[in-house]
Structures are given as C-alpha cells and as structure tokens.
C-alpha cells in the first residue's frame, strides 16, 4: 500500500525519503502530473539551533530568498495546519553526492559565491551545507529555504567551504552519517 500525504485536499504519493533536516522530513512525492518534494515539519529537538514557528519561518525565508534572486525550488503549496510544504523537485545530484563521487565542483563553488554576492549585502546567510545544493544541468539550486541574519562565522568562506571538499570536517560527517 502506497504512503500518501495530502496538502489542501490534494493527494501526493510518497516515493522515498530524501532527507531529514533540522526542521523537517523531505520526501520525493508525486501527484498525477509530476514529481515534487513534500516536506513535513517536525518538532524534534536540535542541540545547536533554536526555532520559533517553523512553518512561518519556511514561508518567510522563501519569500526573502526569492526577492534577493537566489535560485530555489518553486513553492507550490503549503498547509499551515498540517505543517506541510510542497515544492518543486529539482532533479540532479547534491553537491554532497558530487564530492563523495569525486566529481568536479568548481562550477558549484563559483555559483554559490555568486549567491553570496547577493546574500551578504542583504545581511543574510543560508545553510551552506552541501546537501542543500543541487546541480541541475548547469544551474546550482539552493533547495532549502532556511536563511538567517548574516554572521561572519557562519558565512560560506568561514563555515560552508569546510564541507565543500573532502576535508576532515566533511569526512567526519560522512563517518557519523554512515554514508
């Protein structure tokens, strides 16, 4: 029996779990026409991050990043009561997968630096961890909507870049995750 999720009375068949983040579980899902990402907000604790209203934050952050011009998956629908978001599925490999497979990521790094040129003047950081970026054809997408007030210690150059190659930090994460 297929697992199904509904958002505003529209049904989506769950294909597989794509990942679990600080704020929710993301699933590859399908409606009658296309693949999408269905995100179910969760309320599990996170040692290093404080949340307010996660659903409100997702929607606010999406609008902020879209206004700045960051390449994101389109927000298709949301259900605040059920705490679910439906967004465009970006088909491609994550930067994390590319690093694991020793694929060149120079173009990804160039494109994330261009994102930084838009984000920093707006006083914003995004979550630069490489699982949050997908290369589709020749375009890099930030597939998360999370953004925060800019802090130099959490910018790409001081934090994110530590995970954009097979550094000690990256390899430790791989070991901890078992993949």
C-alpha positions in Angstrom: 0.0 0.0 0.0 1.4 3.4 -1.0 2.0 6.0 1.6 0.1 9.1 0.8 0.2 12.7 2.1 -2.3 15.4 1.4 -2.0 19.2 1.2 -5.1 21.2 0.9 -7.0 18.1 -0.1 -4.6 17.3 -2.9 -3.0 13.8 -2.6 0.7 13.1 -3.2 2.1 9.5 -3.3 5.3 9.3 -1.3 8.1 7.7 -3.3 11.0 7.8 -0.8 12.6 9.8 1.9 15.1 12.4 0.5 16.4 13.6 3.9 15.8 14.8 7.4 16.9 18.3 8.3 16.7 20.5 11.4 13.1 21.4 10.6 11.5 18.5 8.8 11.5 15.4 6.7 11.6 15.8 2.9 10.1 13.2 0.6 10.2 12.7 -3.1 6.5 12.6 -3.9 4.3 12.5 -7.0 0.9 13.9 -7.9 -0.9 12.9 -11.1 1.3 15.1 -13.2 4.8 15.5 -11.7 7.4 14.7 -9.1 7.5 17.2 -6.1 9.2 17.5 -2.7 6.8 17.1 0.2 8.2 18.5 3.4 6.7 17.5 6.7 7.7 19.9 9.6 8.9 18.0 12.7 9.4 19.2 16.2 12.3 17.1 17.3 14.9 19.0 19.3 18.1 20.3 17.8 21.1 21.0 20.1 22.6 23.8 18.1 19.5 25.6 16.7 16.6 27.5 18.2 13.3 27.6 16.4 10.2 29.7 16.6 7.3 28.9 14.3 9.0 26.6 11.8 6.2 26.8 9.2 6.1 30.6 9.4 9.9 30.7 9.1 9.9 28.5 6.0 7.4 30.7 4.2 9.1 34.0 5.3 12.6 32.7 4.3 11.3 31.5 0.9 9.9 35.0 0.1 13.2 36.7 1.3 15.4 34.5 -0.8 13.2 34.7 -3.8 13.2 38.5 -3.6 17.0 38.5 -3.4 17.2 36.3 -6.5 18.5 33.1 -5.1 17.8 30.1 -7.4 15.3 28.0 -5.4 12.7 25.3 -6.0 9.3 27.0 -6.5 6.9 26.8 -3.6 3.9 25.0 -5.0 1.6 24.8 -2.0 1.5 24.7 1.8 -0.8 23.7 4.6 0.0 25.6 7.8 -2.3 23.5 9.9 -0.7 20.1 8.8 2.7 21.8 8.7 3.4 20.6 5.2 5.1 22.2 2.2 5.0 21.1 -1.4 7.9 22.4 -3.6 9.3 21.9 -7.0 11.6 18.9 -7.3 15.0 19.8 -8.6 16.4 16.7 -10.4 20.1 16.4 -10.1 22.9 15.5 -7.7 23.6 17.3 -4.5 27.0 18.9 -4.1 27.5 16.4 -1.2 27.0 13.5 -3.6 29.3 15.1 -6.1 32.0 15.4 -3.5 31.6 11.8 -2.4 31.9 10.6 -6.0 35.0 12.8 -6.6 33.2 14.8 -9.3 34.4 18.3 -10.1 32.5 21.0 -8.2 34.3 24.2 -9.3 31.2 25.4 -11.2 29.2 24.8 -8.0 31.6 26.8 -5.9 31.6 29.7 -8.5 27.8 29.7 -8.4 27.5 29.6 -4.5 30.0 32.5 -4.4 27.6 34.5 -6.8 24.8 33.7 -4.4 26.9 35.1 -1.5 27.3 38.3 -3.5 23.5 38.7 -3.3 23.1 37.4 0.2 25.8 39.3 2.2 24.6 42.8 1.2 21.1 41.8 2.3 22.6 40.7 5.6 21.7 37.0 5.1 23.4 33.7 5.5 21.9 30.4 4.2 22.7 26.9 5.3 25.8 26.2 3.2 26.0 22.5 3.9 26.4 20.7 0.5 23.3 18.5 0.9 21.3 21.8 0.5 22.5 22.4 -3.1 21.6 20.5 -6.2 23.2 21.0 -9.6 20.6 20.6 -12.3 22.2 20.7 -15.7 24.4 23.8 -15.3 22.4 25.6 -12.6 23.0 25.4 -8.9 19.9 25.5 -6.7 19.7 26.1 -3.0 17.0 23.5 -2.2 16.4 24.6 1.4 14.5 27.8 2.3 16.4 28.4 5.6 18.1 31.7 6.0 19.4 33.6 9.0 20.9 37.0 9.8 24.4 37.3 8.5 27.2 36.4 10.9 30.7 36.2 9.6 31.5 33.0 11.4 28.6 31.2 9.6 29.2 32.6 6.1 30.4 30.4 3.2 34.1 31.4 3.5 34.3 30.6 7.2 32.0 27.7 7.7 30.4 26.3 4.5 33.6 25.9 2.5 34.8 23.4 5.2 32.3 20.9 3.8 32.7 21.6 0.1 35.6 19.1 -0.4 36.9 16.0 1.3 38.1 18.0 4.3 38.5 16.5 7.8 35.1 18.1 8.7 33.4 16.6 5.6 34.9 13.1 6.2 33.9 13.2 9.9 30.3 14.0 8.9 30.3 11.1 6.3 31.5 8.7 9.0 28.9 9.9 11.5 26.1 9.5 9.0 27.4 6.1 7.8 27.4 7.3 4.2 
